[in-house]
């Protein structure tokens, strides 16, 4: 076996320590994100908020992490929809699906879903999220704070008491309060641990640039 120099040994020691620290941080992040059956995530509003927050910084703390949250917080049915939406065949490694979702949702040009992944309402902006009352303000996490939309839950969660639920959230322009998009989330409890999972999303776009967009004009 090749004898390592003192310098190489020190490098490997530092590398292993950083890798272990990163692994611990990642596990800590995962415990604070859905899917989870923790008391906090028994409220579907907190589940949706966490998913949207993860998508706003989809590559923190690791590449594609926001897409992993989205995919792992979905039922098998919705995972299948996501997979097909990026043209991935059955059996595709999940990491490749995350990468394909990233390419699709972060593409430039006429992209109505860019608002979800930190591209602003119609322009580029790097964003994070902070919760305040019934609305969630999306702000830059750099020195310059620039909010560009809020999340509003206008109604209580419609719980069907059969393991399924439905929840509406509205994205509004932070400055003008103009209605941008309305998302209707179909949710289903996991059979393994009763955590809430996405089973469908209805999307209505009210931005003139994207009307009628993908989805229905009215509920």
Buried (B, 14 or more C-beta within 10 A) or exposed (E): EEEEEEEEEEEEEEEEEEEEEEEEEEEEBBEEBBBBBEEEBBEBBBBBBBBBBBBBBBBEEEBBBBBBBBBBBBBEBBBEBBBEEBEBEEEEEBEEBBBBBBEBBBEEEEBBBBBBBBBBBBEEBEBBBEBEEEBBBBBBBEEEEBBBBBBBBEEEBEEEEEEBBBBBBBBBBBEEEEBBBBBBBBBBBBEEEEBBBBBBBBBBBBBEEBEEBEBEEEE
